[in-house]
């Protein structure tokens, strides 16, 4: 897993939800509920914040497999739209 690719996919979700064109690292950290300084450290060390990403995916209905591995679909299908009770 590549930290930069994961970060880019998170940026895509943030751009779609906020309408902003440019997303800075401090905004990614905020959306992941991480301190900006901590985000800078894990970025430099190429450490993936799995728990923060899991909560981000839950809040944004994003597919964690897409965030981490690039596997489609980008968003989770809710049980309401899939016909499952």
DSSP file (Angstrom, degrees, kcal/mol; ACC not computed):
  #  RESIDUE AA STRUCTURE BP1 BP2  ACC     N-H-->O    O-->H-N    N-H-->O    O-->H-N    TCO  KAPPA ALPHA  PHI   PSI    X-CA   Y-CA   Z-CA
    1    1 A X              0   0    0      0, 0.0     2,-0.6     0, 0.0    68,-0.1   0.000 360.0 360.0 360.0 137.0    0.0    0.0    0.0
    2    2 A X     >  -     0   0    0     66,-0.3     4,-2.3     1,-0.1     5,-0.2  -0.898 360.0-149.3-107.4 122.5    1.3    3.4   -1.0
    3    3 A X  H  > S+     0   0    0     -2,-0.6     4,-2.7     1,-0.2     5,-0.2   0.888  98.2  51.7 -56.4 -42.9    0.6    6.3    1.4
    4    4 A X  H  > S+     0   0    0      2,-0.2     4,-2.4     1,-0.2    -1,-0.2   0.897 109.4  48.5 -65.7 -40.5    0.4    8.8   -1.4
    5    5 A X  H  > S+     0   0    0      2,-0.2     4,-1.9     1,-0.2    -1,-0.2   0.913 113.4  47.8 -64.9 -41.9   -2.1    6.8   -3.4
    6    6 A X  H  X S+     0   0    0     -4,-2.3     4,-2.2     1,-0.2    -2,-0.2   0.924 111.7  50.4 -63.2 -44.8   -4.3    6.4   -0.4
    7    7 A X  H  X S+     0   0    0     -4,-2.7     4,-2.5     1,-0.2    -2,-0.2   0.889 108.6  52.7 -60.0 -41.2   -4.0   10.1    0.4
    8    8 A X  H  X S+     0   0    0     -4,-2.4     4,-1.9     2,-0.2    -1,-0.2   0.886 109.1  48.7 -64.1 -38.9   -5.0   11.0   -3.2
    9    9 A X  H  X S+     0   0    0     -4,-1.9     4,-1.7    58,-0.2    -1,-0.2   0.878 110.6  50.9 -69.9 -36.3   -8.1    8.8   -2.9
   10   10 A X  H  X S+     0   0    0     -4,-2.2     4,-2.4     1,-0.2    -2,-0.2   0.918 108.2  53.3 -63.5 -42.4   -9.0   10.4    0.4
   11   11 A X  H  X S+     0   0    0     -4,-2.5     4,-3.1     1,-0.2     5,-0.2   0.899 104.5  55.8 -57.3 -41.3   -8.6   13.8   -1.3
   12   12 A X  H  X S+     0   0    0     -4,-1.9     4,-2.3     1,-0.2    -1,-0.2   0.920 108.6  46.6 -58.7 -45.1  -11.0   12.7   -4.0
   13   13 A X  H  X S+     0   0    0     -4,-1.7     4,-2.0     2,-0.2    -1,-0.2   0.919 113.7  48.5 -63.0 -43.9  -13.7   11.9   -1.4
   14   14 A X  H  X S+     0   0    0     -4,-2.4     4,-2.5     2,-0.2     5,-0.4   0.916 110.6  50.7 -64.4 -43.4  -13.1   15.3    0.4
   15   15 A X  H  X S+     0   0    0     -4,-3.1     4,-2.6     1,-0.2    -1,-0.2   0.920 111.6  48.4 -59.7 -44.6  -13.2   17.2   -2.9
   16   16 A X  H  < S+     0   0    0     -4,-2.3    -1,-0.2    -5,-0.2    -2,-0.2   0.856 116.3  42.9 -65.2 -34.8  -16.5   15.6   -3.8
   17   17 A X  H  < S+     0   0    0     -4,-2.0    -2,-0.2    -5,-0.2    -1,-0.2   0.792 126.1  30.0 -84.1 -27.4  -18.0   16.2   -0.4
   18   18 A X  H  < S-     0   0    0     -4,-2.5    -3,-0.2    -5,-0.2    -2,-0.2   0.707  91.9-132.0-103.8 -23.7  -16.8   19.8    0.0
   19   19 A X     <  +     0   0    0     -4,-2.6    -4,-0.1    -5,-0.4    -3,-0.1   0.455  58.0 140.8  82.8   0.2  -16.6   21.1   -3.6
   20   20 A X        -     0   0    0     -6,-0.3    -1,-0.3     1,-0.1    -2,-0.1  -0.447  45.9-150.9 -73.4 150.6  -13.1   22.5   -3.0
   21   21 A X  S    S+     0   0    0      1,-0.2     2,-0.5    -2,-0.1    -1,-0.1   0.791  80.1  42.3 -91.1 -31.3  -10.6   22.2   -5.8
   22   22 A X        -     0   0    0     -7,-0.1     2,-0.5     2,-0.0    -1,-0.2  -0.970  65.2-168.0-124.1 129.1   -7.5   22.0   -3.7
   23   23 A X        -     0   0    0     -2,-0.5     2,-0.2    -3,-0.1   -12,-0.1  -0.963  10.0-152.1-118.3 126.7   -7.1   20.0   -0.5
   24   24 A X    >>  -     0   0    0     -2,-0.5     4,-1.7     1,-0.1     3,-0.8  -0.501  30.3-106.9 -92.3 163.9   -4.1   20.5    1.8
   25   25 A X  H 3> S+     0   0    0      1,-0.2     4,-2.7     2,-0.2     5,-0.2   0.863 119.0  58.6 -57.9 -37.8   -2.5   17.9    4.1
   26   26 A X  H 3> S+     0   0    0      1,-0.2     4,-1.9     2,-0.2    -1,-0.2   0.826 105.5  50.2 -65.0 -29.1   -3.9   19.7    7.2
   27   27 A X  H <> S+     0   0    0     -3,-0.8     4,-2.4     2,-0.2    -1,-0.2   0.869 109.0  50.6 -74.6 -36.9   -7.5   19.3    5.7
   28   28 A X  H  X S+     0   0    0     -4,-1.7     4,-1.8     2,-0.2    -2,-0.2   0.942 110.5  50.3 -61.9 -46.5   -6.9   15.6    5.2
   29   29 A X  H  <>S+     0   0    0     -4,-2.7     5,-3.1     1,-0.2     4,-0.3   0.916 109.9  50.7 -57.3 -44.5   -5.7   15.3    8.8
   30   30 A X  H ><5S+     0   0    0     -4,-1.9     3,-1.3     1,-0.2    -1,-0.2   0.920 110.1  48.7 -60.8 -45.2   -8.8   17.1   10.0
   31   31 A X  H 3<5S+     0   0    0     -4,-2.4    -1,-0.2     1,-0.3    -2,-0.2   0.771 112.3  49.0 -67.8 -25.2  -11.1   14.8    8.0
   32   32 A X  T 3<5S-     0   0    0     -4,-1.8    -1,-0.3    -5,-0.2    -2,-0.2   0.414 114.9-119.4 -89.6   1.1   -9.2   11.8    9.4
   33   33 A X  T < 5S+     0   0    0     -3,-1.3     2,-0.3    -4,-0.3    -3,-0.2   0.877  71.1 131.6  59.9  40.9   -9.6   13.3   12.9
   34   34 A X      < -     0   0    0     -5,-3.1    -1,-0.2    -6,-0.1     2,-0.2  -0.877  65.6-103.5-118.4 152.3   -5.8   13.5   13.3
   35   35 A X     >  -     0   0    0     -2,-0.3     4,-2.5     1,-0.1     5,-0.2  -0.510  30.9-124.8 -68.8 143.1   -3.5   16.3   14.4
   36   36 A X  H  > S+     0   0    0      1,-0.2     4,-2.1     2,-0.2     5,-0.1   0.878 110.9  51.8 -59.5 -39.3   -1.8   17.9   11.5
   37   37 A X  H  > S+     0   0    0      2,-0.2     4,-1.8     1,-0.2    -1,-0.2   0.901 109.9  48.6 -65.2 -40.8    1.7   17.3   13.0
   38   38 A X  H  > S+     0   0    0      1,-0.2     4,-2.6     2,-0.2     5,-0.3   0.908 109.5  52.9 -65.0 -41.7    0.9   13.6   13.5
   39   39 A X  H  X S+     0   0    0     -4,-2.5     4,-2.2     1,-0.2    -2,-0.2   0.906 107.3  52.3 -59.8 -41.6   -0.3   13.4    9.9
   40   40 A X  H  X S+     0   0    0     -4,-2.1     4,-2.1     1,-0.2    -1,-0.2   0.887 110.1  49.3 -61.8 -39.1    3.0   14.9    8.7
   41   41 A X  H  X S+     0   0    0     -4,-1.8     4,-2.1     2,-0.2    -2,-0.2   0.942 112.9  44.6 -66.6 -48.2    5.0   12.3   10.8
   42   42 A X  H  X>S+     0   0    0     -4,-2.6     5,-2.6     1,-0.2     4,-0.6   0.831 111.9  54.2 -69.5 -28.8    3.0    9.3    9.5
   43   43 A X  H ><5S+     0   0    0     -4,-2.2     3,-0.8    -5,-0.3    -1,-0.2   0.944 110.0  46.4 -65.2 -46.8    3.2   10.7    5.9
   44   44 A X  H 3<5S+     0   0    0     -4,-2.1    -2,-0.2     1,-0.2    -1,-0.2   0.870 117.0  44.1 -62.5 -37.3    7.0   10.9    6.2
   45   45 A X  H 3<5S-     0   0    0     -4,-2.1    -1,-0.2    -5,-0.1    -2,-0.2   0.474 108.5-125.4 -87.1  -2.8    7.2    7.4    7.7
   46   46 A X  T <<5 +     0   0    0     -3,-0.8     2,-0.4    -4,-0.6    -3,-0.2   0.874  54.4 157.3  59.0  40.4    4.7    6.0    5.1
   47   47 A X      < -     0   0    0     -5,-2.6     2,-0.5    -6,-0.1    -1,-0.2  -0.828  37.8-136.5 -97.4 132.5    2.5    4.7    8.0
   48   48 A X        -     0   0    0     -2,-0.4     2,-1.7     1,-0.1     3,-0.2  -0.783   5.5-142.8 -92.3 123.4   -1.1    4.0    7.1
   49   49 A X     >  +     0   0    0     -2,-0.5     4,-2.4     1,-0.2     5,-0.2  -0.554  28.4 174.0 -84.3  77.3   -3.6    5.2    9.8
   50   50 A X  H  > S+     0   0    0     -2,-1.7     4,-2.5     1,-0.2    -1,-0.2   0.868  72.6  48.9 -55.7 -45.7   -6.0    2.3    9.4
   51   51 A X  H  > S+     0   0    0      1,-0.2     4,-2.1     2,-0.2    -1,-0.2   0.921 112.5  48.1 -64.1 -42.9   -8.4    3.1   12.2
   52   52 A X  H  > S+     0   0    0      1,-0.2     4,-2.1     2,-0.2    -1,-0.2   0.890 112.4  49.7 -63.4 -39.0   -8.7    6.8   11.1
   53   53 A X  H  X S+     0   0    0     -4,-2.4     4,-2.8     2,-0.2    -2,-0.2   0.894 107.3  54.8 -67.2 -39.6   -9.4    5.7    7.6
   54   54 A X  H  X S+     0   0    0     -4,-2.5     4,-2.0    -5,-0.2    -2,-0.2   0.929 111.2  44.0 -59.6 -45.9  -12.0    3.2    8.8
   55   55 A X  H  X S+     0   0    0     -4,-2.1     4,-2.3     2,-0.2    -1,-0.2   0.880 112.2  53.4 -67.5 -37.0  -13.9    6.0   10.6
   56   56 A X  H  X S+     0   0    0     -4,-2.1     4,-2.1     2,-0.2     6,-0.3   0.931 108.9  49.6 -59.7 -46.3  -13.5    8.3    7.6
   57   57 A X  H  X>S+     0   0    0     -4,-2.8     5,-1.8     1,-0.2     4,-0.8   0.897 109.9  51.0 -61.4 -41.2  -15.0    5.7    5.3
   58   58 A X  H ><5S+     0   0    0     -4,-2.0     3,-0.6     1,-0.2    -1,-0.2   0.930 111.7  46.6 -62.3 -45.6  -17.9    5.2    7.7
   59   59 A X  H 3<5S+     0   0    0     -4,-2.3    -1,-0.2     1,-0.2    -2,-0.2   0.842 122.1  35.7 -65.5 -33.8  -18.7    8.9    7.8
   60   60 A X  H 3<5S-     0   0    0     -4,-2.1    -1,-0.2    -5,-0.2    -2,-0.2   0.335 104.4-122.2-104.4   5.9  -18.4    9.3    4.0
   61   61 A X  T <<5 +     0   0    0     -4,-0.8    15,-2.5    -3,-0.6     2,-0.2   0.834  59.2 158.0  55.0  34.2  -19.9    6.0    3.0
   62   62 A X  B   < -A   75   0A   0     -5,-1.8     2,-0.6    13,-0.3    13,-0.3  -0.604  49.3-111.6 -90.5 150.0  -16.7    5.3    1.2
   63   63 A X    >>  -     0   0    0     11,-2.6     4,-2.1    -2,-0.2     3,-0.5  -0.716  19.4-153.1 -81.4 117.2  -15.5    1.8    0.3
   64   64 A X  H 3> S+     0   0    0     -2,-0.6     4,-2.9     1,-0.3     5,-0.3   0.838  95.3  58.8 -62.9 -33.0  -12.4    1.1    2.4
   65   65 A X  H 3>>S+     0   0    0      1,-0.2     4,-2.5     2,-0.2     6,-1.4   0.870 106.6  48.4 -63.1 -35.0  -11.1   -1.3   -0.3
   66   66 A X  H <>5S+     0   0    0     -3,-0.5     4,-1.3     7,-0.3    -2,-0.2   0.930 112.8  47.5 -69.6 -44.3  -11.2    1.6   -2.8
   67   67 A X  H  <5S+     0   0    0     -4,-2.1   -58,-0.2     1,-0.2    -2,-0.2   0.946 124.8  29.9 -59.6 -49.5   -9.3    3.9   -0.4
   68   68 A X  H  <5S+     0   0    0     -4,-2.9   -66,-0.3    -5,-0.1    -2,-0.2   0.873 139.2  15.2 -81.6 -38.7   -6.6    1.3    0.5
   69   69 A X  H  <5S-     0   0    0     -4,-2.5    -3,-0.2    -5,-0.3    -2,-0.2   0.511  93.5-115.7-119.8  -8.1   -6.4   -0.8   -2.6
   70   70 A X     << +     0   0    0     -4,-1.3     2,-0.4    -5,-0.7    -4,-0.3   0.639  60.9 151.8  79.5  13.9   -8.1    1.1   -5.4
   71   71 A X        -     0   0    0     -6,-1.4    -1,-0.3    -7,-0.1    -2,-0.1  -0.659  42.9 -92.6 -81.9 129.0  -10.8   -1.6   -5.8
   72   72 A X  S    S+     0   0    0     -2,-0.4     2,-0.1    -3,-0.1    -1,-0.0  -0.444  91.1  67.1 -78.9 156.3  -14.1   -0.3   -7.1
   73   73 A X        -     0   0    0     -2,-0.1    -7,-0.3     2,-0.1   -10,-0.1   0.469  59.7-154.5 -82.4 161.8  -16.7    0.8   -6.3
   74   74 A X  S    S+     0   0    0     -2,-0.1   -11,-2.6    -8,-0.1     2,-0.3   0.862  78.2  40.0 -70.8 -37.0  -15.6    4.0   -4.7
   75   75 A X  B    S-A   62   0A   0    -13,-0.3   -13,-0.3    -9,-0.1     2,-0.2  -0.825  88.3-110.4-115.1 153.7  -18.7    4.2   -2.4
   76   76 A X        -     0   0    0    -15,-2.5     2,-0.6    -2,-0.3   -13,-0.1  -0.513  29.8-123.0 -76.7 147.0  -20.5    1.6   -0.5
   77   77 A X        -     0   0    0     -2,-0.2     2,-0.1    -4,-0.0    -1,-0.1  -0.822  28.2-129.9 -91.8 125.6  -24.0    0.6   -1.6
   78   78 A X    >>  -     0   0    0     -2,-0.6     4,-1.3     1,-0.1     3,-0.6  -0.366  14.8-119.9 -74.2 155.8  -26.5    1.1    1.2
   79   79 A X  H 3>>S+     0   0    0      1,-0.2     4,-0.8     2,-0.2     5,-0.7   0.754 111.8  64.2 -65.7 -23.9  -28.8   -1.7    2.1
   80   80 A X  H 345S+     0   0    0      1,-0.2    -1,-0.2     2,-0.2     3,-0.1   0.872 108.8  37.9 -67.5 -36.8  -31.7    0.7    1.3
   81   81 A X  H <45S+     0   0    0     -3,-0.6    -1,-0.2     1,-0.2    -2,-0.2   0.684 112.7  56.8 -88.8 -18.0  -30.7    0.8   -2.4
   82   82 A X  H  <5S-     0   0    0     -4,-1.3    -1,-0.2     2,-0.2    -2,-0.2   0.578 107.6-118.4 -90.1  -9.0  -29.7   -2.8   -2.7
   83   83 A X  T  <5 +     0   0    0     -4,-0.8     2,-0.4     1,-0.3    -3,-0.1   0.464  69.9 133.8  87.2   0.8  -33.0   -4.2   -1.6
   84   84 A X      <       0   0    0     -5,-0.7    -1,-0.3    -6,-0.2    -2,-0.2  -0.690 360.0 360.0 -84.6 135.2  -31.5   -6.0    1.4
   85   85 A X              0   0    0     -2,-0.4    -1,-0.1    -3,-0.1    -5,-0.1   0.516 360.0 360.0 -66.4 360.0  -33.5   -5.5    4.6
